[in-house]
Amino acid sequence: MANLRIEKVLNNNVLIAEHPKFKEVILIGKGIGFNRKRGDFIDTDRVEKLFVLKNEKEQENYIKLLPYMDQEFHEVIISTMELIKQRTNSGLNEHIHVALTDHLMFALSRASQGMKINNPFLVETKTLYRHEYEIASEVVELIKEKTGVALPVGEIGFIALHIHSALTNKNLSEVNQDSQLVSRLVEMVEEQFDIQIDKESIDYMRLVRHLRFAIERVKKGEMVAEPEKIATLLKEEYPVCYNLAWKLIKVMQQTLKLKVFEAEAVYLTMHLQRIQNKFK
């Protein structure tokens, strides 16, 4: 990116600079504002761990957060962003700098006051987004090591959703909705079969993954091939599972407000039958 001219030093870690292509940008990096002043040039190629916010809305929102930031916590949060960038090894949506910074500031302040927030979708998140969950666990470890503040385990789930949102360019509320929908569908299965599925089991993992991919297919309008003979057979052989599959599909349709193709019922019935068999 080369040399950028500093317009304003906002604090030790944040600068506003002039960019030849994007005009004003915000530069975030540990200590990059230290001893610098307006008009100085900063060689961005030499500052490896530097984040650039180009989007005006994200810049504006990030600046709004600055007055509420504890300097020590802010530097740790920048370190967590470096860790996430390193582990994901791919482009992250800029919004993570605002959303996750804001979330972590609150989480750190709550945890240091001994307040705990429950995360009802922790197990679903861990199953759905395993890679993001592992990175989030490292983030919580890093925060503990640097600040001495141990964030509750529920926070791993929240941080994982932020990472997933930034990786997929999905709005966090959409990611949350998907987790809630999967959670609701799993509850329906447990109620219908009058069972409790072990959340650490391979059956749970398979069911949750299947539901997640079904939701993704519905959103993309992807059609899976429909094996008609199998459909008829399943309907006759496993009526309970087949009817439950359709109940789940109706809930999917109502929640996503999109059409779900009939073939999904076939694959879902096979999954449900496998689970029912285990618990007989």
GIDA-V975742 format. One record per residue. N is the residue number from 1. SS is DSSP state (alpha for helix, beta for strand, coil for the rest). Layout:
n = {N/N}
ss = {SS/SS}
//
This chain:
n = {1/2/3/4/5/6/7/8/9/10/11/12/13/14/15/16/17/18/19/20/21/22/23/24/25/26/27/28/29/30/31/32/33/34/35/36/37/38/39/40/41/42/43/44/45/46/47/48/49/50/51/52/53/54/55/56/57/58/59/60/61/62/63/64/65/66/67/68/69/70/71/72/73/74/75/76/77/78/79/80/81/82/83/84/85/86/87/88/89/90/91/92/93/94/95/96/97/98/99/100/101/102/103/104/105/106/107/108/109/110/111/112/113/114/115/116/117/118/119/120/121/122/123/124/125/126/127/128/129/130/131/132/133/134/135/136/137/138/139/140/141/142/143/144/145/146/147/148/149/150/151/152/153/154/155/156/157/158/159/160/161/162/163/164/165/166/167/168/169/170/171/172/173/174/175/176/177/178/179/180/181/182/183/184/185/186/187/188/189/190/191/192/193/194/195/196/197/198/199/200/201/202/203/204/205/206/207/208/209/210/211/212/213/214/215/216/217/218/219/220/221/222/223/224/225/226/227/228/229/230/231/232/233/234/235/236/237/238/239/240/241/242/243/244/245/246/247/248/249/250/251/252/253/254/255/256/257/258/259/260/261/262/263/264/265/266/267/268/269/270/271/272/273/274/275/276/277/278/279/280}
ss = {coil/coil/beta/beta/beta/beta/beta/beta/beta/beta/beta/coil/coil/beta/beta/beta/beta/beta/beta/coil/coil/coil/beta/beta/beta/beta/beta/beta/coil/coil/coil/coil/coil/coil/coil/coil/coil/coil/coil/coil/beta/beta/beta/coil/coil/coil/coil/coil/coil/coil/beta/beta/beta/coil/coil/alpha/alpha/alpha/alpha/alpha/alpha/alpha/alpha/alpha/alpha/alpha/coil/coil/coil/coil/alpha/alpha/alpha/alpha/alpha/alpha/alpha/alpha/alpha/alpha/alpha/alpha/alpha/alpha/alpha/alpha/alpha/alpha/coil/coil/coil/coil/coil/coil/alpha/alpha/alpha/alpha/alpha/alpha/alpha/alpha/alpha/alpha/alpha/alpha/alpha/alpha/alpha/alpha/alpha/alpha/coil/coil/coil/coil/coil/coil/coil/coil/coil/alpha/alpha/alpha/alpha/alpha/alpha/alpha/coil/alpha/alpha/alpha/alpha/alpha/alpha/alpha/alpha/alpha/alpha/alpha/alpha/alpha/alpha/alpha/alpha/alpha/alpha/coil/coil/coil/coil/coil/coil/alpha/alpha/alpha/alpha/alpha/alpha/alpha/alpha/alpha/alpha/alpha/alpha/alpha/alpha/alpha/coil/coil/coil/alpha/alpha/alpha/alpha/alpha/alpha/alpha/alpha/alpha/alpha/alpha/alpha/alpha/alpha/alpha/alpha/alpha/alpha/alpha/alpha/alpha/alpha/coil/coil/coil/coil/coil/coil/coil/coil/alpha/alpha/alpha/alpha/alpha/alpha/alpha/alpha/alpha/alpha/alpha/alpha/alpha/alpha/alpha/alpha/alpha/alpha/alpha/coil/coil/coil/coil/coil/coil/coil/alpha/alpha/alpha/alpha/alpha/alpha/alpha/alpha/alpha/alpha/coil/alpha/alpha/alpha/alpha/alpha/alpha/alpha/alpha/alpha/alpha/alpha/alpha/alpha/alpha/alpha/alpha/alpha/alpha/coil/coil/coil/coil/coil/coil/alpha/alpha/alpha/alpha/alpha/alpha/alpha/alpha/alpha/alpha/alpha/alpha/alpha/alpha/alpha/alpha/alpha/coil}
//
